Amino acid sequence: MFNRIQASARKALLVSSAALVLAVPSVFAQTASTAPSGDRWLHVRVIDSSGKGETVRVNVPLDLAEKVLPTINKNRLHNGKVKIEDSKMNDVDLRAMVDAIRSAKDGEYVTVQGTDQDVRVAKSGGHLIVHVNEKNGKKSEKSGNKQEVEVKIPMKVIDALFSAGKDELDLVAALHALSAQGDTELVSVKDSENTVRVWLDSKNVSD
């Protein structure tokens, strides 16, 4: 049961952040409009480390994303909301879990040191943090793809994300909540093929 809860917590955060990240290119492709420099900007940077030398940078003003997302209706994305398979994964109610975490004190909730990877789930300063570090074990050596993932999401953004109806994630509400946050790093992924970074600040260009 503990392993199922651990896996569900990691999956919930990764699904939430991935939903936001995947929505960004769609928003960017819809319009070439720009916003005033004082607005909040969401940045995505992907660097190919496999030898191709490709780098992708996406910079999107949050207020533009809030306006454009409801106009996109493709696959599971409709009216600014993403349909998910089931609000319960591995017999764990994610909404109930979010409610419990919201009222809980700061601290480390899950710390797992395994032969293949270390996992840490914690709450600190109003943020939920998931950190996964894959070790040089047999699994990593076989795949040749050691990976380190860190997701740091403000609790207010998570609350907004889960404010939609059953089996939905409200991306527009999450972006609106995100606009009230200060400069912050949201997602960092490093492996042998790519380095991915997602962050929020007031600059209209990425570093």
C-alpha positions as a Markdown table, in Angstrom:
| # | Residue | x | y | z |
|---|---|---|---|---|
| 1 | Met | 0.0 | 0.0 | 0.0 |
| 2 | Phe | 2.8 | 2.4 | 0.9 |
| 3 | Asn | 4.5 | 1.8 | -2.5 |
| 4 | Arg | 1.2 | 2.6 | -4.3 |
| 5 | Ile | 0.8 | 5.8 | -2.4 |
| 6 | Gln | 4.4 | 6.8 | -3.1 |
| 7 | Ala | 4.0 | 6.1 | -6.8 |
| 8 | Ser | 0.6 | 7.9 | -7.0 |
| 9 | Ala | 2.1 | 11.0 | -5.3 |
| 10 | Arg | 4.9 | 11.1 | -7.8 |
| 11 | Lys | 2.6 | 10.4 | -10.7 |
| 12 | Ala | 0.1 | 13.1 | -9.7 |
| 13 | Leu | 2.8 | 15.8 | -9.6 |
| 14 | Leu | 4.4 | 14.8 | -12.8 |
| 15 | Val | 1.0 | 14.6 | -14.6 |
| 16 | Ser | 0.1 | 18.1 | -13.3 |
| 17 | Ser | 3.4 | 19.7 | -14.4 |
| 18 | Ala | 3.5 | 17.8 | -17.6 |
| 19 | Ala | 0.0 | 19.0 | -18.5 |
| 20 | Leu | 1.1 | 22.6 | -18.0 |
| 21 | Val | 4.3 | 22.0 | -20.0 |
| 22 | Leu | 2.6 | 20.3 | -22.9 |
| 23 | Ala | 0.0 | 23.1 | -23.1 |
| 24 | Val | 2.7 | 25.7 | -23.6 |
| 25 | Pro | 3.8 | 24.9 | -27.2 |
| 26 | Ser | 0.1 | 24.8 | -28.3 |
| 27 | Val | -0.5 | 28.2 | -26.8 |
| 28 | Phe | 2.7 | 29.6 | -28.5 |
| 29 | Ala | 1.6 | 28.2 | -31.9 |
| 30 | Gln | -1.8 | 29.8 | -31.8 |
| 31 | Thr | -0.6 | 33.4 | -31.9 |
| 32 | Ala | 2.4 | 35.6 | -32.2 |
| 33 | Ser | 1.0 | 38.2 | -29.9 |
| 34 | Thr | 3.2 | 39.8 | -27.2 |
| 35 | Ala | 2.5 | 41.1 | -23.8 |
| 36 | Pro | 3.8 | 44.0 | -21.7 |
| 37 | Ser | 7.2 | 43.4 | -20.1 |
| 38 | Gly | 5.8 | 43.6 | -16.6 |
| 39 | Asp | 3.7 | 40.5 | -17.0 |
| 40 | Arg | 4.7 | 37.0 | -15.7 |
| 41 | Trp | 6.3 | 34.7 | -18.2 |
| 42 | Leu | 6.5 | 30.9 | -18.2 |
| 43 | His | 9.7 | 29.6 | -19.8 |
| 44 | Val | 10.5 | 26.1 | -21.1 |
| 45 | Arg | 14.0 | 25.2 | -22.2 |
| 46 | Val | 14.9 | 21.8 | -23.7 |
| 47 | Ile | 18.6 | 21.0 | -24.5 |
| 48 | Asp | 19.4 | 17.9 | -26.5 |
| 49 | Ser | 22.4 | 16.2 | -24.8 |
| 50 | Ser | 22.6 | 13.2 | -27.2 |
| 51 | Gly | 24.9 | 14.9 | -29.6 |
| 52 | Lys | 22.4 | 16.6 | -32.0 |
| 53 | Gly | 23.0 | 19.9 | -30.3 |
| 54 | Glu | 19.4 | 21.0 | -30.6 |
| 55 | Thr | 17.9 | 23.6 | -28.1 |
| 56 | Val | 14.3 | 24.6 | -27.8 |
| 57 | Arg | 13.2 | 27.7 | -26.0 |
| 58 | Val | 9.6 | 28.7 | -25.4 |
| 59 | Asn | 8.6 | 31.9 | -23.6 |
| 60 | Val | 4.9 | 32.6 | -23.0 |
| 61 | Pro | 3.3 | 35.4 | -21.0 |
| 62 | Leu | 0.9 | 33.8 | -18.6 |
| 63 | Asp | -2.0 | 36.2 | -19.4 |
| 64 | Leu | -1.8 | 35.2 | -23.0 |
| 65 | Ala | -1.8 | 31.5 | -22.1 |
| 66 | Glu | -4.9 | 32.1 | -20.0 |
| 67 | Lys | -6.8 | 33.7 | -22.9 |
| 68 | Val | -5.7 | 31.3 | -25.6 |
| 69 | Leu | -6.0 | 27.9 | -23.8 |
| 70 | Pro | -9.8 | 27.9 | -23.6 |
| 71 | Thr | -9.8 | 28.3 | -27.5 |
| 72 | Ile | -7.9 | 25.0 | -28.0 |
| 73 | Asn | -9.9 | 21.8 | -28.3 |
| 74 | Lys | -7.7 | 18.9 | -29.2 |
| 75 | Asn | -7.5 | 15.4 | -27.8 |
| 76 | Arg | -8.0 | 15.6 | -24.0 |
| 77 | Leu | -7.7 | 19.4 | -23.9 |
| 78 | His | -11.0 | 21.3 | -24.0 |
| 79 | Asn | -12.0 | 24.7 | -22.7 |
| 80 | Gly | -8.7 | 25.1 | -20.8 |
| 81 | Lys | -9.2 | 21.7 | -19.0 |
| 82 | Val | -7.5 | 18.4 | -19.4 |
| 83 | Lys | -9.4 | 15.2 | -19.1 |
| 84 | Ile | -7.5 | 12.5 | -17.1 |
| 85 | Glu | -8.2 | 8.8 | -17.2 |
| 86 | Asp | -9.3 | 8.5 | -13.6 |
| 87 | Ser | -9.1 | 10.7 | -10.5 |
| 88 | Lys | -8.0 | 7.5 | -8.6 |
| 89 | Met | -4.7 | 5.9 | -9.5 |
| 90 | Asn | -3.5 | 2.7 | -7.8 |
| 91 | Asp | -6.5 | 2.9 | -5.5 |
| 92 | Val | -5.5 | 6.3 | -4.1 |
| 93 | Asp | -7.9 | 9.3 | -4.3 |
| 94 | Leu | -5.6 | 12.1 | -5.5 |
| 95 | Arg | -8.1 | 14.9 | -4.5 |
| 96 | Ala | -8.3 | 13.5 | -1.0 |
| 97 | Met | -4.5 | 13.4 | -0.9 |
| 98 | Val | -4.2 | 17.0 | -2.0 |
| 99 | Asp | -6.7 | 18.0 | 0.7 |
| 100 | Ala | -4.6 | 16.2 | 3.3 |
| 101 | Ile | -1.3 | 17.7 | 2.1 |
| 102 | Arg | -2.8 | 21.2 | 2.1 |
| 103 | Ser | -3.5 | 21.1 | 5.8 |
| 104 | Ala | -0.4 | 19.2 | 6.8 |
| 105 | Lys | 2.7 | 20.8 | 8.3 |
| 106 | Asp | 6.0 | 21.3 | 6.3 |
| 107 | Gly | 8.2 | 18.3 | 6.3 |
| 108 | Glu | 9.5 | 15.3 | 4.4 |
| 109 | Tyr | 6.5 | 12.9 | 3.8 |
| 110 | Val | 8.3 | 10.2 | 1.8 |
| 111 | Thr | 12.0 | 9.3 | 1.7 |
| 112 | Val | 13.0 | 6.2 | -0.1 |
| 113 | Gln | 16.5 | 5.1 | -0.7 |
| 114 | Gly | 16.6 | 2.2 | -3.1 |
| 115 | Thr | 19.1 | 0.3 | -5.1 |
| 116 | Asp | 17.9 | 1.9 | -8.4 |
| 117 | Gln | 16.7 | 5.3 | -7.2 |
| 118 | Asp | 16.2 | 7.7 | -4.4 |
| 119 | Val | 12.8 | 9.4 | -4.0 |
| 120 | Arg | 11.9 | 12.3 | -1.8 |
| 121 | Val | 8.4 | 13.9 | -1.4 |
| 122 | Ala | 8.2 | 16.9 | 0.8 |
| 123 | Lys | 6.3 | 20.1 | 1.6 |
| 124 | Ser | 8.2 | 23.3 | 2.2 |
| 125 | Gly | 7.3 | 27.0 | 2.1 |
| 126 | Gly | 4.0 | 26.4 | 0.5 |
| 127 | His | 5.4 | 24.2 | -2.2 |
| 128 | Leu | 5.1 | 20.4 | -2.8 |
| 129 | Ile | 8.4 | 19.0 | -3.9 |
| 130 | Val | 9.1 | 15.7 | -5.6 |
| 131 | His | 12.7 | 14.7 | -6.2 |
| 132 | Val | 13.7 | 11.4 | -8.0 |
| 133 | Asn | 17.4 | 10.6 | -8.5 |
| 134 | Glu | 18.2 | 7.4 | -10.5 |
| 135 | Lys | 21.4 | 5.8 | -9.4 |
| 136 | Asn | 24.0 | 3.9 | -11.3 |
| 137 | Gly | 22.3 | 0.6 | -10.6 |
| 138 | Lys | 21.7 | -2.3 | -13.0 |
| 139 | Lys | 18.6 | -0.7 | -14.4 |
| 140 | Ser | 20.4 | 2.5 | -15.2 |
| 141 | Glu | 23.4 | 0.7 | -16.7 |
| 142 | Lys | 21.2 | -1.4 | -18.9 |
| 143 | Ser | 19.2 | 1.6 | -20.2 |
| 144 | Gly | 22.2 | 4.0 | -20.2 |
| 145 | Asn | 19.7 | 6.7 | -19.2 |
| 146 | Lys | 20.3 | 7.9 | -15.6 |
| 147 | Gln | 17.7 | 10.5 | -14.8 |
| 148 | Glu | 17.2 | 13.2 | -12.2 |
| 149 | Val | 13.8 | 14.8 | -11.8 |
| 150 | Glu | 12.7 | 17.6 | -9.5 |
| 151 | Val | 9.2 | 19.1 | -9.5 |
| 152 | Lys | 8.4 | 22.1 | -7.2 |
| 153 | Ile | 4.8 | 23.2 | -7.5 |
| 154 | Pro | 3.2 | 25.9 | -5.2 |
| 155 | Met | 0.3 | 24.4 | -3.3 |
| 156 | Lys | -2.0 | 27.2 | -4.5 |
| 157 | Val | -1.4 | 26.1 | -8.1 |
| 158 | Ile | -2.1 | 22.5 | -7.2 |
| 159 | Asp | -5.4 | 23.5 | -5.6 |
| 160 | Ala | -6.3 | 25.5 | -8.7 |
| 161 | Leu | -5.4 | 22.6 | -10.9 |
| 162 | Phe | -7.7 | 20.2 | -9.1 |
| 163 | Ser | -10.5 | 22.7 | -8.8 |
| 164 | Ala | -12.3 | 21.4 | -11.9 |
| 165 | Gly | -14.8 | 18.7 | -11.9 |
| 166 | Lys | -14.1 | 15.0 | -11.5 |
| 167 | Asp | -11.4 | 13.5 | -13.7 |
| 168 | Glu | -10.3 | 17.0 | -15.0 |
| 169 | Leu | -7.3 | 19.3 | -14.5 |
| 170 | Asp | -8.1 | 23.0 | -14.8 |
| 171 | Leu | -5.0 | 24.5 | -16.6 |
| 172 | Val | -6.4 | 28.0 | -16.9 |
| 173 | Ala | -7.1 | 28.2 | -13.1 |
| 174 | Ala | -3.6 | 26.8 | -12.5 |
| 175 | Leu | -2.0 | 29.4 | -14.7 |
| 176 | His | -4.0 | 32.2 | -13.0 |
| 177 | Ala | -2.7 | 31.0 | -9.6 |
| 178 | Leu | 0.8 | 30.7 | -11.0 |
| 179 | Ser | 0.7 | 34.4 | -12.1 |
| 180 | Ala | 0.5 | 35.4 | -8.5 |
| 181 | Gln | 3.7 | 33.6 | -7.6 |
| 182 | Gly | 7.2 | 35.1 | -7.5 |
| 183 | Asp | 10.1 | 33.9 | -9.6 |
| 184 | Thr | 10.3 | 30.1 | -9.2 |
| 185 | Glu | 11.7 | 27.0 | -10.7 |
| 186 | Leu | 8.9 | 24.5 | -11.5 |
| 187 | Val | 10.4 | 21.5 | -13.2 |
| 188 | Ser | 13.9 | 20.2 | -13.8 |
| 189 | Val | 14.7 | 17.0 | -15.7 |
| 190 | Lys | 18.2 | 15.8 | -16.5 |
| 191 | Asp | 19.2 | 12.5 | -18.3 |
| 192 | Ser | 21.7 | 11.3 | -20.9 |
| 193 | Glu | 19.5 | 12.6 | -23.8 |
| 194 | Asn | 17.9 | 15.8 | -22.6 |
| 195 | Thr | 17.9 | 18.6 | -20.0 |
| 196 | Val | 14.5 | 20.2 | -19.4 |
| 197 | Arg | 13.8 | 23.2 | -17.3 |
| 198 | Val | 10.5 | 25.0 | -16.7 |
| 199 | Trp | 10.5 | 28.2 | -14.6 |
| 200 | Leu | 8.6 | 31.4 | -14.0 |
| 201 | Asp | 9.8 | 35.0 | -13.9 |
| 202 | Ser | 9.1 | 38.5 | -15.2 |
| 203 | Lys | 11.6 | 38.4 | -18.2 |
| 204 | Asn | 10.3 | 38.0 | -21.7 |
| 205 | Val | 13.4 | 36.0 | -22.8 |
| 206 | Ser | 15.0 | 32.9 | -21.3 |
| 207 | Asp | 18.5 | 32.7 | -20.2 |
